[in-house]
Amino acid sequence: MTAHVNDIRLDAADRAALLARMRGRPTEAPPAAAPAYDTSFDTLPGYDELRMIRATGEALGIANPFFRPHEGCAGALTRIDGREVLNFASYDYLGLNSHPEVRRTAQEAIALYGTSVSASRVVAGERPIHRALEARLAALHRAEDALSFVSGHAANVTTLGTIVGAPDAVFHDALIHNSVIVGVELAGATRRSFPHNDLDALERMLVGERHRYRRALIVVEGLYSMDGDVPDLARLVDLKQRFGAWLMVDEAHGIGVLGARGHGIAEHASLDPASVDIWMGTLSKSLASCGGYIAGPQALVDYLKVSAPGFVYSVGLPPAAAGAALAALDVMEREGERVERLQANARHFLDAAQGAGLSTGTAEGHAIVPVMVGDSLKAVLLSERLLARGVNVLPIIHPAVPHRAARLRFFITAAHTAQQIENAIDWLVEENVECSRSLAPLGLGGEEGVVAAPEWRK
């Protein structure tokens, strides 16, 4: 039997398509489903973990310890929520942020040059205050020249992104600052990490791998900001000479802190600063300003001036920042007792903490002393309880440090007194015990002064 078209069960769209083909007309394709693009920000990597941390804090009644507003100049003392508290969360190592000469020089720079140089120095031209600062920074490191940037982070990123590339390798300490890692990744160079301060491991890497690369760069910090310890600079100089490498030292925390005059790790190690190829530093810590710098050979500085995107395409350092840093250098050189007082305070803090049975990791008593807590939740709770007692100190938790390596990080300054240090240690010991008791029912925070598991350094 012959089937008729009307006997075939077709829906309206199929029937229309069939009739169109029979009449020789092109068939219109059904509209494609719109692709499901992700336009949400809360699906960014790590955001779920952030939400979980916030929810945990809210459930336990723990306030966010970060971004606390300070109601005035933060030195050894600061004002939070209308209340004056001891402050151990400031990089103002020499107490120069409130120094009258530093403030006055910054104000004079504004009066002369304005609040901004308005464009890059390539375009807007030089200001004498920039070159005066760079000459002082070069002299500090006994380098041929120096170049200032509006950010310490940017100084590392743009310098490394400019001087190394795909045929090169960068060997860096495992605890190096984020800015170094970002700079190397931007450059496309091979990045090799050696365990913290393990120069035997670095030497093995250089023996096995140096010959593969055009240039090799070794990068370390003069004073490690999370742990408060220093590298063996003399051996690093020997390694870079034997293996034909550049050596770069990030002195962000070393200037004003290390050495008899605060000139950094080279002075501390009794070495000629010229034995280091590249010095990097910041203006925001001991120098009470904002920005970063690179000091080294003239050829390096000349090259960065015309090649580093973070200099060529970025506005120049604000006059007030340059003036404040210049004045801070003057005061540091003239008032050497500030460096001496800082170093005495840091040793006193370390001795008192260790004497009280607290774990201070690998700290050596150089302005930065971590008190190892272990559990991140306990570190946050301990910070909150100490603030209630009148001490502002920030917790360092994962992912800034590995799991089980959470800590309270104390910055000691020349402006602290021995009594303030002793009070802080006493209250820390008391609150550490109370935190452990309150978290014990949750199965958390049972350890007091936990040392980070050794495997986290591998």
N, C-alpha and C positions, 0 to 999 in steps of 0.2 A: 504494500500500500504506500502511496506517495504521501509524504508528510508536507503539510502546509507550514509556511513561515509562522502563521499565527498560532500553530499548535506547539511550537518550540517555546519553552519557557525562558524568555529573556527579560532582563530588567530594562528600564527605560534607556539607560546609558548605553548598554550593549546593543539594543535595537537601533538607536540613533547611529552608532558607529557602523553597524552592518549596512544600514541604508545608505550611509555616506560612501562606503566603499563601492556599493553597487552602482551608485550614481557617478563614481569617479571623483568624488570630492575628498580632499585631505582630511584625515581624522585629527581632531584636536586632542592632544595628550591631556590626561587628567592633571590637575594642578598638583605639583610635588609638595609633599609635606615640608613645612619650614624646618630647617635644621635646628636642633636644640642647643643653642649657644649658651655658655655659662657666663652670665653677666653679674654674678653675685660676688661680693667681697668676702663673705663669711665662709666661702669654700677655699680660700687661700690656704696654702700649706701652713700648718701649725695653729690655725685659728681655733680649731676644736680644742686643742690643748689649752689655749688661752682661756676659752670659755669654761673649761673644766676647773682650771685653777681659780678663776673668779668665783665660780659656784661653790667650790670647796671653802674658800675664804668667807663667803657670805653665810654658808651653813654653819660655820664655826664661830661666826661673829668676829672675824679678823679683818681689820681694815687694810686696804692696799698700802704697803709701805713706800711705794714709789710715787714720785711727783708731789711730794709734800711741799706745800707753799711755805717759803721762808719770808718773813715780814721784815726785811731789812738786810743789812750786810752780814753774811754768814762767815764767821771766823771760828775761834775756839768756842764761842758762844753764838747761839742764834735764837730767833724767836719763831716759834711754830704755834699756831692757834692761840696767839696772844700770850704765850708763856715762854720765858727764857729757859733754854736747855743747853746742856753741854753738847757740843757738836763734834763728831768724829766722822763726818761725811763730806769733808771739804778738802780739795787739793791745794788749798792756800797754805802750803808747807811753811813758808817764811813769814806768814802773817802780813803780807804786803798789800792785800786787797783793800785795806782801809788806811794804808799809810798816806799821810798828808801830801808828801812829795809826789807819790804816784798819782794821786787824784789830781793834784794841781797841774802836773805835766800833761795829763790827758785833757784837762780843760783848756790849757793853753794851746794844745794842738788843734782843738776844735775851733778856738777863736781865730787861729791863723789860717787853717786849711778847710774848715767846715766839718760836717759830720761824715762826709763820704768823698772819695775821689771819683766817684760816679761811673767809672768804667775800668776796663783793664789798664794796667800801666803801659801796655803797648800802645793803646789808643789815647788814653787821657794824659799820658806823660808821667814822668817821675815826680815825686815830692821828695825834697831833701831828707825828710824824716824817715822815709823808707830805706834809703841808702845808709843813713846814719845807724839805723837799727841793724841792718845786715852786716855792716862793718864790725859792729860790736859782737854780733853772734859769731862771725867768722873768727874774730880774735879769741873769743871764749874757747873755741875748739882748735885754735891754731891752724885754721884752714885758710885757703887762699881767698875764698869768697863765700857768700851765703845768699839765699833767696827766700823771701817770706811769702806765705800763702794765707788765705783767709781762714783756713781750717787745717788742723793737724791731721785729721783723717784724710782730707783731700791731698795734703802734701805727700803722704805715703802712697795713696792710690795713683795719683798722676805721675809721680816720679818713677815708681816701679812700672807703671803702664807704658812709660816712655823709654826707659833705658834697657829693658830686656824684651825678648821676643821668643818666637817659636823655637829657634835653634839653641836657646839658653836654658839654664836650670837655676832655680832658687832653692837653697837649702835653708830651712828656717826652724827655729825652736817650736816644739809642739804647742807652747803657750803663747805664741806671738799674737800681737794685736790683730783684730779683724781687718784693719785697714791694709795690712801687708798682704793678707790672703786675697782680698778683693783686688789689690793692685796687680798681683801676680796672675790671677785669673783673667783680668782685663788684658794683660800683656800676651797671654797665650803661651807663656813659658812653662816648662815642666816644673811642678812644685813638689819638693821632697821635704817631709817633716821628720825631724829627729826627736827622740824623747827629751823632755825638759832637762836642760843643762847636762845632757849626756853627750859630752864631746867625744867619747870613745865611739859612740854610735855614729856621730857626724863624720869622724875620720874614716870609719869603715865605708860609709856611703861615698865619700870622696875618692877613696882608693878604688872602689868598684865602678864608679859612675862618671867621675869628672871628665874622662877622655871622650865621652859621648857628646859633649856639648861645646858650643862655640865659647860662650861665657858662662861663668859660674858666680853666683852671688850668695853670700852667707848673711842672713839677717837674724839679729837677736835684739833683745831689749837690755838697756843698761840696768834697769830696776823693774822687775816684773810686778805689774800692778795688782794681780790677783794673789800673789804669794809672798811678795816682799823679799825676794832673794835676787842675787846678782850672778852673772855668768863669769867664767874664768876668761877675762879679756886677753891676758897674755897668751894663753893657748890658742885662742881664736885667731889672734894675729899670726901666730906661728903656722896654723893650718892654712890660712888664706895665702900666706907667702909660699908655702910648700906646694900648694895645689893650684897656684895661679888663679886665685879667685878675688873678687871684691868682697870687702867686709862692710856691712851697714849696721849701725847701732842706733836703735830708737831710744833716745834719751828723754822721752816725755816726762818720766817720773824721776830721772836721775839728776837733772840740773837743780841746784839749790839744796839737794839732799845728800849726794855722795861727794866725798872728797873734803879736804880741810877747808877749802874756800867755796864749796858747793859747785865746783866745775864739772862734776859728773864722774862716770865710771873710770875714765882714763886717769883722772887725778886720784881716785880711790885706789886704783891698781898700780899707781906710780909708773904709768906708761905715757909716752909721747902721744898726744891726740892725733898727730899727723900719721901715725901708724894705722889708723882707721880710714878707709876710703870715703865713706859717706856717713855723716852725722845727721840724724833727724831729731827734731825736738818740737815741743809745743810752747806756746806763750801763755797758756791758760792756767798753768799750775803755779810753780814758784814765781813766775814772772807776772802774775796777776793781770793777765790781759786775755786776748783771744787770737788764735791763729796758729800756724805752724811754720817750720822752716827746714831747709836743707842746707848743710854746710859741707864744703869739700873742695876739690880742685877747681881751678878757674874754668877749665874746659867743661866740666860737668855743669856748673852754674850757667855758663854761656849757652850751653845746649838746651837746658831746661827753659831758659828765658824765651826761646823761640820755638820750642817743640812740645813742652808739657801743656796739654789742654787745660789742666786745672790752674795754670798761670796765664796762658795766652788768652783764654776765653772767659776768665773770671775777673771780677772787680778786684782792684787792689785793696790791700789792708786798710781799714779805716784809720784816719790820722790819730784818733784817740787811742786806738789799740796799739799803734806803733809807739806813741808817746808813753803810754803806761808801761810797756815792756822795757823801753829805754830807761825810764826812771827806776824800774824794779832792778835792772842790772846794776845801776849806779848804787842803789841802796844795798844790794847784796854784797857788792865789793867793799863798800864803805863800812857796813855794819856786820862784820864777820861773826859777831856774837850771836846773830840770829841762826846761822848755820850750826854753830856749836850748841846752842840751846835746843834746836830741833833734834840734833843727833843724841843729846843727853836724854831728852824726853822720849825718843823712840826706844832707846835702850832700857829706860826705866819701865816703859809700858811692857815691853817684851819680857823683862825679868819678872815684873809683877804678875803678868798673866801666867807664865810658866810656873812661878812660885805658888800660884793658886790652883795649880793642877789642870789648867786649861791647855788644850792642844793648839799650837800655833803653826802647825805644818812645817814648812821649810823657811819661815821668816827669819831674817837675820838682824832685825832691829833697825831698818832703814825707812822710817816714816810710815810704812805700810805693814800692818800686822793683822793677818786673818786669824780669827778664832774659829776653829773647825767645829761644826755642829753635826754634819752628816745628813740629817733629814731636812729636806727643804721646808716642809710645813713647820717644823720646829724652829728653823731659822727665822721664818716670817713672824711666828708668834713671839719669839724671843725679842725680835726687834721692836714689836709693838709694846711688849711689857717694859722694855728698857725706856722707851719714849715716855711711858707713864711715870717712870721713876725720874725722868729728867735727862735722859741720854739719847741723842739722835745718832743711830748707827744703822747702816743699811744691810739687809741680807743679800747675799749673792747665791742664787739658786740655779738649777738647771733651766735653760740650756747654756747659761753663761759659764757654768762649770759642770763637770760630769755628775751623774747621779751619785748620791752618797758622798759628795764633796761640797755640800752646801756649807756656807760659813757666814759669819758676820765680819765685815771688812772695816777695820779701824784705820783712819788716816790721822796721824799724829802731827801736830804743828809746833812751831816755835812759840806760839802764843798760849799753849796749854800749860797749866801748872802741875806740879807733882801731886798736889792734893786732888785736882780734877781727875788725873789719871788713876789714882788709887781709889777714888770714889766709884769711878766707872767700872773698875775691875771687881770691886766688892759687890756692887749691885748686879753685875753680870753673873757672878757665881751664884748669888741668891736666886735670881730669876731663872737661871739655867736649871736649878733643882726643881723649882716650881713648874716650869714648862714640862719637864719630864714627867712629873706627877700628873699634870692635867691631861697629857697626851697618852699616858700609859693605858687607860681603859680602851683607847682606840687602837692599841697595838703599835703606836708610833712614838718616836722621840724618847725611847727608853735609854739611849746612850747619852752620856754626859761628856762633851768634849771629844767626839769621835774623830779619829784620824782617818782621812780618806783612804779607802782601800788602795793598796799599792798598784793594782793592775790598771787604775785609771790613768796612770802616767805612761803606759806602754804605747 
